[in-house]
Amino acid sequence: MNDIEIIYFTEGHENDQLIEKLKRGGLNISSADFRTSADVKYSPGCIVVFDVKSVGPFKLLENISSIKWMEDNIKLILADPGSITGESQHAASVSNFDFIERPVETRSFALLLEKTLLVEKYRRMMDLISKESSSRIEVFEHLLNIKNFDESDVEAEKSMFVKILDFEKRLMQEQLNLNESIRNIALFRKHEFLAMKDRIKAEEMLGDLRRKELMDANNIISAQEGLIDFSSRQLHEAKKIIDAREHVEELSRAEAMELHEEIKRLEKINAGLEDKVLKLTKENDDLKKKR
């Protein structure tokens, strides 16, 4: 498939990474500036890709319609969604083109290019068969109509057989190339399938890890909720103890005040009793003096 070239027209270096990925996939691809597309060096039957954002797709078709060497080439034009609605007067004058909406996924785009290359390969083989068929029929007719087997006829017959064998050889080589193209696509898809399996496995492992992290987070949240609940109960108990202490202190203050009042009352009674005792003592002394 390397005998079919892909020319990738861009307007800068922003597509270099995509082009390198396509090259690593085994595609014979080269980049070029779309402003020099009319003068770029090309190989017959190459596939053309336009990845240009500054120029609309229909304006690109107008430019392509004036480039003689692109008339029969397959042309793929990358376009933003919504930019390919409507009609263009230049679309009817350009053949073998198709629009591809952005953004393009590398693997899908590579497969599309592989299929396009395979179609171009098959078309070349059919063209070869078509061009050679008439000459083969004439050769067979001439062989069947040979009447005089002189030396010149033998040489002509040998030359015709050589041409037939050469054509069969070329046809077989084209078939081998086509089979090789199909095999390369199968290998590419196999690699993509294996890579997809690895990605799925990695995503499953990541999903398991996320589920485990989620379960751990739920356990942590449950533990925190239990701690918060325990702390709430402890706080409630502490509040009850503080309320009880305050209540006891209030009672103690009330009892102390009552006791203080009782002491004051008893002090008053005691003072009255002292006065009476002094009075009685004085009266008793006076009685003793009178005697």
C-alpha positions as CSV (number, residue, x, y, z in Angstrom):
1,M,0.0,0.0,0.0
2,N,3.0,2.3,0.2
3,D,3.0,2.8,-3.5
4,I,-0.1,5.0,-3.1
5,E,0.8,8.4,-1.7
6,I,-1.4,10.5,0.6
7,I,-0.8,14.3,0.4
8,Y,-2.1,16.0,3.6
9,F,-2.7,19.7,2.9
10,T,-2.6,22.0,6.0
11,E,-2.0,25.6,6.8
12,G,0.5,25.2,9.7
13,H,2.0,22.7,12.0
14,E,-1.0,22.0,14.2
15,N,-1.7,18.7,12.4
16,D,1.9,17.4,12.7
17,Q,1.0,15.1,15.6
18,L,-1.9,13.6,13.7
19,I,0.2,13.1,10.6
20,E,3.0,11.4,12.7
21,K,0.4,9.0,14.1
22,L,-0.8,8.1,10.7
23,K,2.8,7.6,9.5
24,R,3.4,5.2,12.4
25,G,0.3,3.3,11.3
26,G,2.1,2.5,8.0
27,L,0.6,5.1,5.7
28,N,2.7,6.7,3.0
29,I,1.7,10.3,3.9
30,S,3.4,13.6,3.4
31,S,2.3,17.1,4.5
32,A,2.1,20.2,2.3
33,D,0.9,23.8,2.4
34,F,-2.5,24.1,0.8
35,R,-1.5,27.5,-0.6
36,T,0.9,25.7,-2.9
37,S,-1.4,22.8,-3.8
38,A,-1.3,23.6,-7.5
39,D,2.5,23.3,-7.7
40,V,3.1,20.5,-5.2
41,K,5.0,17.4,-6.4
42,Y,2.7,14.5,-6.6
43,S,2.5,10.9,-7.7
44,P,-0.2,9.7,-10.1
45,G,-3.3,8.4,-8.4
46,C,-2.4,9.9,-5.0
47,I,-5.1,10.6,-2.4
48,V,-5.5,14.2,-1.3
49,V,-6.6,15.4,2.2
50,F,-7.4,19.0,2.9
51,D,-7.4,20.0,6.6
52,V,-7.7,23.8,6.5
53,K,-9.7,25.8,9.0
54,S,-9.2,29.3,7.6
55,V,-10.9,28.5,4.3
56,G,-14.5,27.2,4.1
57,P,-15.1,23.8,2.4
58,F,-16.9,25.4,-0.6
59,K,-14.2,27.9,-1.1
60,L,-11.7,25.0,-1.1
61,L,-13.8,23.3,-3.8
62,E,-13.6,26.5,-5.9
63,N,-9.8,26.3,-5.5
64,I,-9.6,22.6,-6.3
65,S,-11.8,23.0,-9.4
66,S,-9.0,25.0,-11.0
67,I,-6.2,22.5,-10.2
68,K,-5.8,20.3,-13.2
69,W,-3.8,17.4,-11.7
70,M,-6.4,16.8,-9.0
71,E,-9.3,16.1,-11.4
72,D,-9.3,12.3,-11.0
73,N,-7.7,12.0,-7.6
74,I,-9.7,11.1,-4.5
75,K,-10.2,14.2,-2.3
76,L,-11.1,14.2,1.4
77,I,-12.0,17.6,2.8
78,L,-12.2,18.1,6.6
79,A,-14.9,20.6,7.6
80,D,-16.5,22.0,10.7
81,P,-20.0,20.9,11.6
82,G,-22.6,23.0,9.9
83,S,-20.2,24.5,7.3
84,I,-21.2,22.0,4.6
85,T,-24.9,22.8,4.5
86,G,-26.2,24.3,1.3
87,E,-25.0,24.0,-2.2
88,S,-22.0,25.2,-4.2
89,Q,-21.8,25.9,-7.9
90,H,-18.2,24.4,-7.9
91,A,-19.3,21.1,-6.2
92,A,-20.8,19.9,-9.5
93,S,-17.5,20.6,-11.3
94,V,-15.4,18.6,-8.8
95,S,-15.5,14.8,-8.8
96,N,-14.2,12.2,-6.4
97,F,-14.5,14.3,-3.2
98,D,-16.1,13.8,0.2
99,F,-16.6,16.0,3.3
100,I,-15.5,14.7,6.7
101,E,-16.8,16.5,9.8
102,R,-14.4,17.6,12.5
103,P,-13.3,16.6,15.1
104,V,-11.8,13.4,13.6
105,E,-10.7,10.5,15.8
106,T,-7.3,9.2,14.8
107,R,-8.1,5.5,14.7
108,S,-11.4,6.0,12.8
109,F,-9.6,8.4,10.3
110,A,-6.8,6.0,9.8
111,L,-9.3,3.2,9.0
112,L,-11.1,5.5,6.6
113,L,-7.8,6.2,4.8
114,E,-6.9,2.5,4.7
115,K,-10.3,1.7,3.1
116,T,-9.8,4.6,0.6
117,L,-6.4,3.2,-0.3
118,L,-7.8,-0.3,-0.8
119,V,-10.6,1.1,-3.1
120,E,-8.0,3.0,-5.1
121,K,-5.8,-0.1,-5.3
122,Y,-8.8,-2.1,-6.6
123,R,-9.7,0.7,-9.0
124,R,-6.2,0.6,-10.4
125,M,-6.3,-3.1,-10.9
126,M,-9.7,-2.8,-12.7
127,D,-8.3,-0.1,-14.9
128,L,-5.3,-2.2,-15.8
129,I,-7.6,-5.2,-16.7
130,S,-9.8,-2.9,-18.8
131,K,-6.9,-1.4,-20.7
132,E,-5.3,-4.8,-21.4
133,S,-8.4,-6.7,-22.2
134,S,-8.8,-5.4,-25.7
135,S,-5.1,-6.1,-26.6
136,R,-5.4,-9.6,-25.2
137,I,-8.5,-10.3,-27.3
138,E,-6.7,-9.1,-30.4
139,V,-3.7,-11.3,-29.6
140,F,-5.9,-14.4,-29.2
141,E,-7.8,-13.5,-32.5
142,H,-4.5,-13.2,-34.3
143,L,-3.2,-16.5,-32.9
144,L,-6.4,-18.3,-34.0
145,N,-6.2,-16.7,-37.5
146,I,-2.5,-17.7,-38.1
147,K,-2.3,-19.8,-41.3
148,N,1.3,-19.6,-42.4
149,F,3.7,-20.9,-39.9
150,D,6.8,-19.3,-41.3
151,E,9.6,-17.9,-39.1
152,S,8.1,-14.4,-38.9
153,D,4.8,-15.8,-37.7
154,V,6.6,-17.9,-35.0
155,E,8.4,-14.8,-33.8
156,A,5.2,-12.8,-33.8
157,E,3.5,-15.7,-31.8
158,K,6.4,-15.7,-29.3
159,S,6.1,-11.9,-28.9
160,M,2.4,-12.2,-28.3
161,F,2.8,-15.0,-25.7
162,V,5.5,-12.9,-24.0
163,K,3.0,-10.0,-23.8
164,I,0.3,-12.3,-22.5
165,L,2.6,-13.7,-19.8
166,D,3.8,-10.2,-18.9
167,F,0.2,-9.1,-18.5
168,E,-0.6,-12.1,-16.4
169,K,2.4,-11.5,-14.2
170,R,1.4,-7.8,-13.7
171,L,-2.2,-8.9,-13.0
172,M,-0.9,-11.4,-10.4
173,Q,1.3,-8.8,-8.8
174,E,-1.6,-6.4,-8.5
175,Q,-3.6,-9.2,-6.9
176,L,-0.8,-9.8,-4.5
177,N,-0.6,-6.1,-3.7
178,L,-4.3,-6.0,-3.1
179,N,-4.1,-9.1,-0.8
180,E,-1.2,-7.4,1.0
181,S,-3.4,-4.3,1.4
182,I,-6.2,-6.3,2.8
183,R,-3.8,-8.1,5.2
184,N,-2.4,-4.8,6.4
185,I,-5.9,-3.5,7.1
186,A,-6.6,-6.8,9.0
187,L,-3.4,-6.4,11.0
188,F,-4.2,-2.8,11.7
189,R,-7.7,-3.7,12.9
190,K,-6.2,-6.5,15.0
191,H,-3.8,-4.1,16.7
192,E,-6.6,-1.6,17.2
193,F,-8.7,-4.4,18.7
194,L,-5.9,-5.4,21.1
195,A,-5.3,-1.8,22.0
196,M,-9.1,-1.4,22.6
197,K,-9.0,-4.5,24.8
198,D,-6.2,-3.0,26.8
199,R,-8.0,0.3,27.1
200,I,-11.2,-1.5,28.2
201,K,-9.2,-3.6,30.8
202,A,-7.6,-0.4,32.0
203,E,-10.9,1.3,32.3
204,E,-12.3,-1.7,34.2
205,M,-9.4,-1.6,36.6
206,L,-9.9,2.2,36.9
207,G,-13.6,1.5,37.5
208,D,-12.8,-1.1,40.2
209,L,-10.4,1.3,41.8
210,R,-13.0,4.1,41.8
211,R,-15.6,1.7,43.3
212,K,-13.1,0.7,46.0
213,E,-12.3,4.4,46.6
214,L,-16.1,5.1,46.8
215,M,-16.6,2.2,49.2
216,D,-13.7,3.5,51.3
217,A,-15.1,7.0,51.2
218,N,-18.5,5.6,52.3
219,N,-16.8,3.8,55.2
220,I,-15.0,6.9,56.1
221,I,-18.2,8.9,56.0
222,S,-20.0,6.3,58.1
223,A,-17.1,6.4,60.6
224,Q,-17.2,10.2,60.7
225,E,-21.0,10.1,61.1
226,G,-20.6,7.7,64.0
227,L,-17.9,9.9,65.6
228,I,-20.1,12.9,65.1
229,D,-23.1,11.1,66.7
230,F,-20.9,9.9,69.6
231,S,-19.5,13.4,70.0
232,S,-23.0,14.8,69.9
233,R,-24.1,12.4,72.7
234,Q,-21.0,13.2,74.7
235,L,-21.8,16.9,74.2
236,H,-25.3,16.3,75.3
237,E,-24.2,14.4,78.4
238,A,-21.6,17.1,79.2
239,K,-24.4,19.7,78.8
240,K,-26.6,17.8,81.2
241,I,-23.7,17.6,83.7
242,I,-23.0,21.3,83.4
243,D,-26.8,22.0,83.9
244,A,-26.8,19.8,87.0
245,R,-23.7,21.5,88.4
246,E,-25.3,24.9,87.8
247,H,-28.5,23.7,89.5
248,V,-26.5,22.4,92.5
249,E,-24.6,25.7,92.6
250,E,-27.9,27.5,92.5
251,L,-29.2,25.3,95.4
252,S,-26.0,25.8,97.3
253,R,-26.2,29.6,97.0
254,A,-29.9,29.5,98.1
255,E,-29.0,27.3,101.1
256,A,-26.1,29.6,102.0
257,M,-28.3,32.6,101.9
258,E,-30.9,30.9,104.1
259,L,-28.2,29.8,106.5
260,H,-26.9,33.4,106.6
261,E,-30.3,34.7,107.3
262,E,-30.7,32.1,110.1
263,I,-27.4,33.1,111.6
264,K,-28.4,36.7,111.6
265,R,-31.7,35.8,113.2
266,L,-30.0,33.7,115.9
267,E,-27.4,36.5,116.5
268,K,-30.3,38.8,117.1
269,I,-31.9,36.3,119.5
270,N,-28.5,35.8,121.2
271,A,-28.1,39.6,121.6
272,G,-31.5,39.8,123.2
273,L,-30.7,36.9,125.6
274,E,-27.4,38.6,126.5
275,D,-29.3,41.7,127.4
276,K,-31.7,39.8,129.6
277,V,-28.9,37.9,131.3
278,L,-27.1,41.2,132.1
279,K,-30.4,42.6,133.4
280,L,-31.0,39.6,135.6
281,T,-27.4,39.7,136.8
282,K,-27.7,43.3,137.7
283,E,-31.0,42.7,139.5
284,N,-29.4,39.9,141.4
285,D,-26.5,42.1,142.5
286,D,-28.9,44.7,143.6
287,L,-30.8,42.3,145.7
288,K,-27.6,41.1,147.4
289,K,-26.6,44.6,148.3
290,K,-30.0,45.3,149.9
291,R,-29.5,42.3,152.1
